[in-house]
């Protein structure tokens, strides 16, 4: 399984300069033990605790696992840069890690590639992300404007971070369980789903569920407690604000919160 997973990288950029993201497909025969982690939003401390919980839980199974991060690695929380550093540099021996692209990850990459055209990102978590890199948006905008900010971003954001963001797949399908950031367009065949819905959708998915014979495991929409019903399992418990980062284990296809 591990060599198969490592072979998946982002597709080359299309002619319109847009990232075409991979959609990974496996089976629980390939990966019988899977953990999914809700939205991180720069919550490095909570993430390290979650990984420690997974390593402890793994002891009862005596085998490697696949860990899926459900996207929104960055924004809002205090340690986005440090979290990306950790993901780039850390290679745990106990499991293989796949991070899915969330809307905040996609928006951050858009900003890095063209700050002037994507300034709106600053207002929904981007300032906190840039602060984690030591970039003071208010100071730069008051002393040089967008040009100064663009230069700071170009000189500061590591190429390894942008490469990671480009490489994030948009979904992982394991048999009849689909792991995505936000959800899917209800009733639309998976082959016809748009990346934008995988990363951004709320209504009507939250009300209707997938309306397909699958279970969708997702984040994106914060909940007080993990929600399981109507064909979906929502596990974004707002870690950056609450300190609660939810982990769900799938053992041979059956979910359990740990």
C-alpha angles and dihedrals in degrees: 000000000000096000089047093053095045089058092068115094133152115287117246116276113272123239090266088060091249124137114243104208128213125245110210121210125193139148132237086244086064093041112019093166116055132164124196123199125200128235113316104191095186094313097142097160092053090046093054089051090049092051090050089053090051093049090050092047091049091064091076092056101042095212142091121271141203115239117200121196109205096218139256092101091164144044134052097033124082104248111048094132093047091047092053089047089054094049091049095048105031120087108173115205093213098062147005117243129217120183117200121214116255128193092258091052091050092047092049091052090049089053094049090051094046116006096176093058095044106044092129088075089073091069098058103049103311097109090058091050093051090046089058087060091050094256114141104204096188093051094047094046089052093046108043104347125221092343092059091045092049091051092049092050092048092049097043114036107086118237088231090063095051090045089054092049091050091050097054113117118224097225146006118209117195109182104299096345117092120197113201136147103245111003139261139278103269115253096003114127111252093242089060098046118118123233087231092062092047088055104032116021124120111148128066092017095060092054100038104028118215096313086212130098092265140089115237118210110198149152127195097099111071119230131184091231131010110282120220119178145084092045097304140093114205115194107168101122095170099257095181091058103027104030088231113125113181123217123190123193123212111198110183089339099310117117127222129168112235 
